[in-house]
Structures are given as C-alpha cells and as structure tokens.
C-alpha cells in the first residue's frame, strides 16, 4: 500500500487535436530474414503497433499503457533495477487511445510516421507525443525491435528478451562490446514496415487506414534516432526525420561523411556525457544539404525525451530523469515535432516552423534551410 504513495503514477497528458486516437497491435513476420539473435533457424518477428485518427469521441474505453503487465512489468523493473512491488501500480496507467477499427471516410488520407525506440526501449515509450501527432492527423507505426526492446511479447505468448547490449556507462568499452552491426537489423525492421504498408494491398486493416503512403516520416529516440537517420539515408520513401536525443555513434561513417539531403530535426539534451556523440552529430549536420534544425534543452537527461518524466516525480528523485517541469518539455516536444512534420509532410509554410523554433524559450536553437535552386 505504501509504494503507490511513495511513487505515484499519473496518466499522460491528453492529446489536444480534433481527432480521437485508436490503436491496434499485432505480430508481423518478415519471412525474408533469419532471426540472427537466436541460434535457431527462424524468421524475424516484430510486434507492431499502429495509432490512427478516428472521429472525435467524448467517451470511450481507453487502453492501459502497459500491455501484458505480468510479463512486461518484471522486465521493466529489472531494467530500472527497482523492486517489482515499487512499480506494480504502473499497470493501472491509462492511455488516451481506444481499440477499434478505422471509421473515417476513405477519401481522408493522413501522412505516415514510423517510430523507432532506443536500446532496451519499448514501442510505446513516447505515447504522449505519438497520441498528440495522431490527434492532429497522422498515422503512426512503431515496433518493438525484437531482442533490442526491453521485452517483446508476441501474439502467441512467446517472448523475446533484451539481448542487444549490456547495461553500462556509455564509454569506449561499451561501444566495443555492443553489437553495433544491429543497426542494419533495425533499419531493415523499418524498411520491412514500409514494404508491408505500401505493398500489401490485400490486408483489410491497412486498406481501411486513412493513410497516405506517399508521405512518410521517421521519428526515433536514442539508437532509434540513428535508425531513423540511416533509414532515410538509404530509402527515398522517407521524407523527413525527427530525432529525439539521438545516439550518433552507430550511424554508418558513409552517412556521417555525406550528410542528408532531406529535412532533419534534432531535439535533445544540452550535451551528452560522451562529447563525441554531438561532435559526430555536428559533423553530419554540417555536411547535410537538406534543411537542418537543432534544439538543445538544458536541464535534461536522455530519458527526459520519453514518457518517463510525465508519469511520476519519483523518477526525478532517484535520478532517472532531470527535467524540473516535464509538462513544459512535453509541450516543447509536441509543438516542434508536429510543426516539423506539418511542414515537410503536409506542405505547411516553412516559416511557421521557423517561427515556432525561434519562439522557444530557455533552449538553444540552430536553423539551416538552403535556398531553393
């Protein structure tokens, strides 16, 4: 009884857009790839969650934030090195999304955004931001990157535990020990999702989704930011990349050396403990010919750019987060991410994004937009 008092969990801030949010999750199998994290001869499987706009509803049954709490909560407690009893009530937190089928007119089409989580993250770790985007007219897909996620729970009840790297300080030993070649696997995860939603016209669910698969962006946190950048560099179907406190070490040297020719927005902490990360970022951005936006937020840590600080002030007390005003940071993430994708996936004027960035207080911002030829 005392733990909910010591470490209370709150629901996330509600999305503010004109649409309500619906969601659906299922296991997808890529029969073209062997699962290299296992010794067996088996195919790569992902649990993919889709969020999509539906007609505004004032009263609906909201899903829990934590799916399969009996399996997921012990994995989260292990990762955070906390007693399970301290976070059991996390399972009571609700989202602002409902499980239902698409119910909008078929002639309404919204751009698509793919989200990629970081090492030991979860597909829904940025639900507050995802729900906000969907409420303003986006369809979002996110996968648990099997064996790189905290835990992946497939439809058949089988699980994939975290195997991608060991929990330790970000230093040379870590970089040498972790399997950085996994970025190729994760990029193929995103490209597999792209292939399915663009090519699989026989899927009734995809056919009913109000999505425009000719307008696609990527968004990622930490390693997921590197995955999004690399996917955009390799795949012309991706038009813009939003990076939340990105980890640039795993990005191939060829991408760093050439930069990007499409829009990228980095939004993260003022400086990493490993200064080489931002040196590598600036190297890549300086070589990019597409629009470049960068916003650095003082007084933040890596996990502040997920949902974590929004749930409980206990994360601040034990040092997992640092932001003193998580609602302010959440609003900053929401408005800048939405405006970025509005400009590059919905053809809003670039001046609106520029105005939004320059109006932000208590941050350091950089904008480079090349002149049109």
N, C-alpha and C positions, 0 to 999 in steps of 0.2 A: 504493500500500500504506500510505502514511503517514496518509492522510486518515481512514480508519476508526479509527485510534489517536488522532488529534487531536480528531476529532468523532464519537465512537461513538454509535450509535443503539440504543436498547433497545426491546423490545416493551412495550406498555402494560400496566398492572396488570390482572389478570384480574377479571372480574365475580364478585360474591360470592353472587348469588342462586341459588335452587333450579333454575332453568331454564337450559339451554344456549341459545345465540344463533345464529340463522340470518339470512341476508341475501340480498337479490335486488335487482338494479338493471336499469332499462330506460329507454328514451326514451319520453316521453309528449308528445303533440301536442295543443295547445289550438286547435282549428280555429275557435274563435270570436274569436281575437285575431290581429291582424297583429303581426309581429316588428318593433317600432319601432327597434331598434338597428341594423337593416340597411336598405339602400336598396331592396332587392328586395321584391316583394310575396310574402311568405311568412308561414307561421303560427309562433306562439310554440311553441318546443320546449324541454323540460326533461329532464334526466336525473334520475330519481327513484330513491332507494334506500330499501328497506324492511328494517327489522330486526324480527324477531318471535321469540317464545319457542318452543322445541321441547323435547321430553322430554330430560331430562338425559343427556348423553353424555360419557363419560370420554375417549374417543379419537375425534377427527375431524380432517378436513383443514381447517386454518384458512386463510382468505383473506389475501392481502397487504394491508397498509394502503394502499399506493399502487396504484391501478388504472392500467393503460396507462402504465407508468413512462417509456417512450420519449417520450411526449408530455407527460406531467404534470411530470416532474422538471425539464425545462428551463424550464417556466413558473414553477415554484416557485423555482428558482434565480434567475431574472430578477427576480421579485418581492422576494426577500430580498437581491438584489444580492450574490450569492455565486457563486463558480465552480461549475459543474455537477459537476466532479470532487470537490468537497468534500462533496456530498450524494448522490452516486450510490448509496451503500450504504443510503440511506434506503429504497430499493426492497426491501430484504431484511426490513424490519419486518413482523411478522405481527399480525393482529387476533386476537380470540377468537371469531370468527364463521365459520360454515361455509355454503357454498352448498347449500341443499337446499329441499325443499318443506315446507309446514306439515305436522306429523304429530301434532298434539294432537287430542283429542276435540272434535267440533264444538260441543258444549254449553259448552265453556270459552271465555269471552269476556273480553278484556282491553281497558282503555281505550287510546285512541289519542293520540299526541303528534306534532305537526308541528314540525320544527326548521328554523330559517332562519339561514344564515350571514351574516357581515358582508361589507363591501366587500372584494373580491378574496379572499374565503374559499373554503371547499370544503364540500360537503355532509357530509363525514365528519370535519371538523376537531375535533369533540367526541366521537369514537368511544368513549373511555373512559367518559364519562358516559352515552352512549346505550346501550352494551352493559350497563352496570350496571342501568339502568332496565328494559331488556328482560329481563334475568335475573330480575327480580322481578315480571314480568307486565305489560309494556306493549308495544304495537306502535308503532314509530316510523317516520315518513316524513320524508325530507329531500331537497331538490332542490338541484342546482347551479343557482342563478339565472343563466341564460344571459346572458353579457356583463357580469354583475356578479360572477361567480365568477372565481377565478384562471384557470381554463380549464374549458370544458365539452366533453366528448368523447362524441359521440352514437354510437348503436349502428351507424350506417352508416360510422363512421370520420371524419366531418366534425367540425370543432371550432368553438367559439365562444370567441374570446379575450376578455380583460378590456377593456372599453371604458367602464365606468360612471364613472370618475373618474381623476384623476391622483394619483400618489403624492407627497404633500407634507404639510407641517405642518398640523395642524388649526387653522385661523385663518379670518378673515373672507374672505380671497381664495379659500381652498379652498371654503368654503360657497357663495360666489357663483359659482364656476366649475363645480362639480359639478352634475349634473342631479338635483336633489333630487326632481323630479317622478317619478323612477324608483320611489319608494316605492309609488306607485299600481300600478306594474307588478308589484312583488314581492308586494304584498298580493293581487293577482289571481292570482299563482302559487299562494299558499297556498289561496285560495278555490277555485281550479281543482282542486287535490289533494283538497280536501274534497268537491267535487262528484263527482269520479270515485269516491272510495271509498264515498260514501253512495248514489250514484245508479246506478252502473254494475254492476248485479247480474248482467250476462252474463259478467263476467270470472271465469274459473275460479280464478285465483290469489287474487283478492280474496275469492271465495266460500269458499275454504279457510282464509283467515287467521282466527286466533282473536281477532277484534277486535270491540269494542263501539263502534259508530259514534255512539252516543248519549252517549258520554263522551269529550270531546275537549279536549286542552290544547295550548298552543303554547309553544315554547321558542326563544330566539334569542340570538345574541351580537352586540354592537355594533349595526350597522344592522339586523341580524336581530332584535334586541330591539325596535327601533322597528316593524319589520314585524309582529312578533307582537302587540304592543300595539294597533297600528292595526287589525289583522285582528280581534282580539277586540272592539274598539270598534264595528266595522261588522258583525260576523257573530255572531249569537246562538248559533250552533252551538259556539263556543269558550267553554269554561267557566273556564279559568284560564290565566295567562301567567307563565312563568318567564323572567326577563331576566338575562342574563349580561353584566355591564359594558355596559349599554345606551347607545346613542347617541340622545339625545332630540331633537336639532335637527331631524331630518326629520319628526317626528310632526306631523300637521296641528294648527294652532292650535286648531281646534274640539275636538280630543281633549284637548289640554292644558287648555283652559278648562273642560271639563265633568268631566274625570277619568273613572274607570272604576267600573262598578258590579259588577264581578266580581273575584275574587282576583288579586292581582299580587304577585310576589316579585322584588325587585331584589337581585342579589348581584354586587358588583363591587369595584373598587379604591377606596381611601380618597378620592381626589379626582383628577379629570381635570386635565390641564394647561390645558384650557379650562374655567374655573369656570362659565361659562354653561350647560354641559351639565347639571350637577347642580342648578343653580338651576331649570332647566326641568323636571327630574325632580321636584323637591320641589313645584314649582307644581302639577304634575299630580296627584301623590300626595295633596296637601293637599285637593284637590277631589274625590277619589275616595270613593265611598260603600261600595265593597266592601272586603273585608279587604285590608290593605296590610302587607307585610313588607319590610324593608330590612336588608341586612347588608353592611357595608363592611369590606374586608380591607386593613389596612396592609401596606406592603412588597410591593405587587404592581403590575404593569403590565397594559395591555389584553390582550396576548397570553397572559398567565398563565391566562386563563379559557378557553383552548383546550387541545388536547393538547400543544402545543409544549413546555412545560417538562418534560413527562414523558419525552420522547424522549432528550434529551441535555443535559448540563451546558454544552455549548458555546454554547447559546443564551443562557445566563446570562453567559458570558464576553464575548460580543460585544454584549450589551445588548438583545437581543430579548425577554428575559424578566427578571424581577427576583426572583421568589419563591425563597427560600433552601431551602424544604422543599416541593417540588412534590407529594410523596405526601400530606403533611398537607392541602394545598389541594385536591387531588383528592378526598380523603375528605370534606372540608367540602362540596364541590360535590355529591358523590354523596348524602350522607345528607340534606342540606337539600332538594335537588331532589326526591329520592324521597319524602320525608315530605310535602312540599308537595303533590305530585300524589296521594299516598295519601289525603290529607285531602279534596281537592276533586274527585278523580275516582274514589275508591274508598270514600268515606264513613268514613274513619278519624276518630276524635275530634280536633277542632282542638287540644285540649290537648296532644296528642302532638307536634304541630308547634311549638307554643309552648315546650314543654319542651326540644325539640331546639335551637331557636334560642337560648334563654336559657342553654343549657349550653355553647355555643360559646365558646372562649377566644380572646383576642387579636384580637377583632373588635368592631365597634360595631354594635349591632342596634337596630331600631325595629319595633314591632308595633302595628298599629291594627286591631282587629276590632270593627266596630259591633255593638251589641246587636241581637238578633233582635227584629223587630216584634211 
